[in-house]
Amino acid sequence: MDTGTHVVMGVALGGLATLDPAVQADPMLFNAVLVGTLAGSQAPDFDTILKLKNNAVYIRHHRGITHSIPAVILWGLSIPFLIHLFAPEVSFLHLWLWTFLAVILHVFVDVFNAYGTQAYRPFTKRWVAYGFINTFDPYIFIMHLAGIVAWNLGANPGYTWLIIYFVIALYYVKRYFEKRELVKIVYNYFDNVEQVATSPTLKQNIWRIAITTATNYYVGRAVDGHITIQDEFVNKRIDYEDPVVQKALTDHNIKAFLSFSPVYRYDINYFDEFTEVRFTDLRYRSKGRYPFVALVQIDDEHGEELDQLKILNSYTGWVFTEEKLQNKLSVVPDSK
């Protein structure tokens, strides 16, 4: 989820904690728990700081190891430990339980959007992205805001948040069945389906979909259960025998992209100065473009053997125009 939603979830858990008799009876413990739930609801996204290094590192690690099982345990222990240093008289057990729940909830809700997490590490590095809740879901956010307002107006925080979270749980179930129905439609109308990547939009009845079959990729939108295909690409498998491709796959930007993206097409483009290998994620079509890409420019002037090839430039990230993408590279192509 987005940062704002994680913040209001931290507030909500602080209110929900008042159902705990120990928290309800001790104002100092309540304050410590509220700090813990707010910190715990944000801690796994500490890896956002990696963006200051470069996109490749950020893409490869954001929502990766910081959302893994060992990290959840580490966050759940370290945050209450630090808080307890400043408030040693409060119950560490109750502080730990609610803070740990906040960390778990953060990672739990993140697996339901299209971006996903590596929540099952260390057992697998597979990205878990169930794709039926938007990264920012206005309904979930508004329900949290309503709960905060009701709390400030004097409503019992424990029971208020218990009711709100029951409604949100039903909402998750609803969205799950909507996605399942959409996937069922895809399998009924397409042959040899290998994968269906879904991404909900801000509108409940509109979904983005990327379908992988044995021969093609299909990118489209589903509106009220009716699928419209907007783009179709040949499912061209990566030619691992091509020295240019082999060289491209050694680049850190390409490695980061491939470690994250489950549905992509790749193309080789030939220019006077270099050969370009480009990977395009098909899940994020926006206004006719695919903004999440990775590309590498390879100098093959001195031969086509692997040891004769040289990487000139590479990039991975979100860019919404070709001009901006080329501006991020120091070599401007002169097409043959």
C-alpha positions in Angstrom: 0.0 0.0 0.0 1.0 3.6 -0.2 2.7 5.5 2.7 -0.5 7.4 3.6 -2.5 4.2 4.0 0.2 2.6 6.1 0.2 5.6 8.4 -3.6 5.5 9.0 -3.3 1.7 9.5 -0.8 2.4 12.3 -3.3 4.8 13.9 -6.1 2.2 13.5 -4.0 -0.5 15.3 -3.3 1.9 18.1 -7.0 2.4 18.5 -7.7 -1.3 18.2 -5.2 -1.9 20.9 -7.5 -0.3 23.5 -9.4 -3.6 23.4 -6.4 -5.0 25.3 -7.2 -4.5 29.0 -3.6 -3.8 29.8 -3.4 -1.0 27.2 -6.8 0.4 28.2 -5.8 0.6 31.9 -2.3 2.2 31.3 -2.2 5.5 29.4 1.6 5.3 29.2 1.4 1.9 27.7 -1.2 3.1 25.2 1.1 6.0 24.1 4.0 3.5 23.7 1.8 1.1 21.7 0.6 4.0 19.5 4.2 4.9 18.7 5.0 1.3 18.1 2.1 0.7 15.7 2.9 3.9 13.8 6.6 2.9 13.5 5.8 -0.7 12.8 3.4 0.2 10.0 6.2 2.2 8.3 9.3 0.2 9.1 9.4 -2.3 6.2 9.4 0.6 3.7 12.6 1.9 5.2 14.2 0.5 2.0 12.8 3.4 0.1 16.0 5.1 1.0 17.7 2.9 -1.6 16.2 5.2 -4.2 18.9 7.7 -3.3 21.5 5.2 -4.6 20.0 4.3 -8.0 16.9 2.8 -9.6 18.4 -0.7 -10.1 19.2 -1.1 -6.4 15.8 0.3 -5.4 13.9 -2.0 -7.8 15.8 -5.1 -6.9 15.4 -4.6 -3.1 12.3 -2.4 -2.4 9.7 -4.7 -0.8 12.3 -7.4 -1.0 14.3 -8.5 2.0 12.8 -5.8 4.2 9.4 -7.5 3.8 10.8 -11.0 4.3 9.9 -13.3 7.2 13.3 -12.6 9.0 12.9 -8.9 8.6 9.4 -8.9 10.0 10.7 -10.7 13.1 13.6 -8.2 13.3 11.3 -5.1 13.0 8.9 -6.6 15.4 11.6 -7.0 18.1 13.8 -4.0 17.5 11.0 -1.3 17.4 9.4 -2.2 20.8 12.9 -2.7 22.3 13.9 0.8 21.4 10.6 2.3 22.7 11.0 0.3 25.9 14.4 1.9 26.5 12.5 5.2 26.9 9.6 3.8 28.8 10.9 0.8 30.8 8.0 0.8 33.1 5.4 -0.3 30.5 4.7 -3.9 29.6 7.1 -5.1 26.9 5.0 -8.0 26.1 1.9 -6.0 25.2 4.1 -3.3 23.4 5.7 -6.1 21.4 2.5 -7.8 20.5 0.8 -4.7 19.0 4.0 -3.4 17.3 4.6 -6.9 15.8 1.0 -7.0 14.5 1.6 -3.6 12.8 4.6 -4.9 11.0 2.8 -8.1 10.0 -0.2 -6.1 8.7 2.1 -3.9 6.6 3.6 -6.8 4.8 0.3 -8.7 4.6 -1.6 -5.9 2.8 1.3 -5.3 0.4 1.0 -8.8 -1.2 -2.4 -8.0 -2.5 -1.5 -5.3 -5.0 0.2 -5.6 -8.4 3.7 -4.6 -7.2 3.8 -7.3 -4.5 6.6 -8.2 -2.1 9.1 -11.0 -1.4 7.1 -11.9 1.7 8.0 -15.6 1.6 11.8 -15.1 1.8 14.0 -16.9 2.8 11.9 -19.9 1.5 11.6 -18.3 -2.0 12.6 -15.1 -3.7 9.4 -15.2 -5.8 7.5 -11.9 -5.9 4.1 -12.3 -4.3 1.6 -10.0 -6.0 -2.0 -11.2 -6.0 -3.2 -8.1 -7.8 -6.7 -7.4 -6.6 -6.2 -4.3 -4.3 -4.8 -1.0 -5.7 -1.6 0.3 -4.2 -3.7 3.3 -3.1 -7.3 2.1 -2.6 -9.5 5.1 -1.9 -12.2 3.0 -0.2 -9.7 1.6 2.3 -8.2 5.0 2.9 -11.5 6.7 3.4 -12.7 4.1 5.8 -9.6 4.7 7.9 -10.2 8.5 7.8 -13.8 7.9 8.9 -12.5 5.8 11.8 -10.1 8.5 12.9 -12.8 11.2 12.7 -15.2 9.0 14.7 -12.5 8.4 17.3 -11.8 12.1 17.7 -15.6 12.7 18.1 -15.7 10.3 21.1 -16.5 6.9 19.6 -15.0 3.9 21.4 -11.8 3.3 19.4 -11.6 -0.4 20.0 -15.1 -1.3 18.8 -14.9 1.4 16.0 -11.8 -0.1 14.5 -13.1 -3.6 15.0 -16.2 -2.8 12.9 -14.1 -1.0 10.3 -11.6 -3.8 9.9 -14.5 -6.3 9.6 -15.9 -4.3 6.8 -12.4 -4.0 5.1 -12.0 -7.8 5.4 -15.3 -8.2 3.6 -14.1 -5.8 1.0 -10.9 -7.8 0.4 -13.1 -10.9 -0.1 -15.2 -9.1 -2.6 -12.2 -7.9 -4.6 -10.7 -11.4 -4.5 -13.8 -12.9 -6.1 -14.0 -10.2 -8.7 -10.4 -11.0 -9.7 -11.1 -14.7 -9.7 -14.1 -14.1 -12.0 -11.9 -12.0 -14.4 -9.2 -14.7 -14.6 -11.9 -17.3 -15.3 -13.1 -15.2 -18.2 -9.5 -15.0 -19.6 -9.1 -18.8 -19.4 -12.4 -19.3 -21.2 -11.6 -17.0 -24.1 -7.8 -17.5 -24.6 -6.0 -20.7 -25.5 -2.8 -22.0 -23.8 -2.8 -19.3 -21.1 0.4 -19.4 -19.0 -0.2 -16.4 -16.7 -2.7 -13.6 -16.0 -1.4 -10.5 -14.3 -4.1 -8.2 -13.0 -3.9 -4.7 -11.7 -7.0 -2.9 -10.3 -7.5 0.8 -11.0 -9.0 3.5 -8.8 -12.3 2.6 -10.3 -13.9 -0.6 -9.0 -15.2 -1.8 -12.3 -12.0 -1.3 -14.3 -8.9 -3.5 -14.3 -5.6 -3.6 -16.3 -4.7 -7.1 -17.4 -1.6 -8.7 -19.0 -2.1 -12.2 -20.4 0.7 -14.5 -21.3 0.0 -17.4 -23.6 2.4 -19.9 -25.3 2.6 -17.7 -28.4 1.5 -14.2 -27.5 1.2 -11.4 -24.9 -2.1 -9.6 -24.7 -2.5 -6.3 -22.9 -5.9 -4.9 -22.2 -8.6 -3.6 -19.9 -11.6 -5.2 -18.3 -14.6 -3.0 -17.8 -17.6 -4.5 -16.0 -16.2 -8.0 -16.8 -15.8 -7.2 -20.6 -12.2 -7.5 -21.8 -10.8 -5.2 -24.5 -7.4 -6.1 -25.9 -5.4 -3.0 -26.5 -2.0 -4.5 -27.6 -0.8 -7.8 -28.8 2.8 -9.0 -29.0 4.5 -12.1 -30.0 5.8 -14.1 -27.1 9.4 -14.0 -28.2 11.6 -16.0 -25.8 15.0 -14.6 -24.8 17.7 -15.9 -27.1 20.3 -16.9 -24.5 22.7 -18.0 -27.3 23.0 -14.5 -28.7 26.2 -12.9 -27.4 24.6 -9.4 -27.4 21.8 -10.8 -25.2 24.3 -12.6 -23.0 26.2 -9.3 -22.5 22.9 -7.4 -21.8 22.0 -9.9 -19.1 25.2 -9.1 -17.2 24.1 -5.5 -16.7 22.9 -4.5 -13.2 19.9 -2.6 -14.5 18.7 -5.5 -16.6 19.3 -7.9 -13.7 17.2 -5.7 -11.4 14.3 -5.5 -14.0 14.3 -9.2 -14.6 14.3 -10.0 -10.9 11.1 -8.0 -10.5 9.1 -8.2 -13.6 7.0 -11.3 -14.3 5.5 -10.2 -17.6 7.6 -8.4 -20.2 8.6 -8.3 -23.9 12.1 -7.9 -25.1 13.4 -6.3 -28.3 16.7 -5.9 -30.0 17.2 -2.6 -31.9 20.2 -1.9 -34.2 21.7 1.6 -34.4 24.8 3.0 -36.0 26.7 3.4 -32.8 25.4 0.4 -30.8 22.8 -2.3 -30.4 20.1 -1.8 -27.9 18.4 -4.6 -25.9 15.2 -3.4 -24.3 12.8 -5.0 -21.8 9.3 -3.6 -21.4 7.0 -4.5 -18.5 3.5 -5.1 -19.8 1.6 -4.6 -16.6 1.7 -0.8 -16.4 0.2 0.4 -19.7 -0.7 4.0 -19.3 -2.0 6.3 -22.1 -0.7 4.0 -24.8 2.8 3.7 -23.3 4.6 1.2 -21.1 6.5 3.4 -18.6 8.5 0.7 -16.8 11.4 -0.4 -18.9 15.0 -1.5 -18.8 17.5 -1.1 -21.7 21.1 -1.5 -22.4 23.2 0.0 -25.2 26.0 -2.3 -26.3 29.0 -1.4 -28.5 29.5 -4.2 -31.0 31.7 -2.3 -33.4 34.8 -4.4 -32.6 33.2 -7.8 -33.0 30.2 -9.9 -32.0 32.0 -12.3 -29.6 31.0 -11.9 -25.9 34.5 -10.6 -24.9 34.5 -8.0 -27.7 31.2 -6.4 -26.6 31.1 -3.4 -24.3 28.2 -1.9 -22.4 27.9 1.8 -23.1 24.8 2.8 -21.2 21.9 1.2 -19.3 18.8 2.3 -17.4 15.8 0.9 -15.7 12.9 2.7 -14.1 9.6 4.5 -14.9 9.7 7.0 -17.7 6.7 8.2 -19.6 8.2 9.5 -22.8 10.9 8.2 -25.1 12.5 11.7 -25.0 12.9 11.5 -21.3 14.3 8.0 -21.5 16.9 9.1 -24.0 17.8 12.1 -21.9 18.8 9.7 -19.1 21.4 8.1 -21.5 24.5 9.8 -22.7 24.4 8.3 -26.2 21.6 9.4 -28.5 20.8 6.7 -31.1 21.1 7.4 -34.9 18.9 4.6 -36.3 20.2 2.6 -39.2 
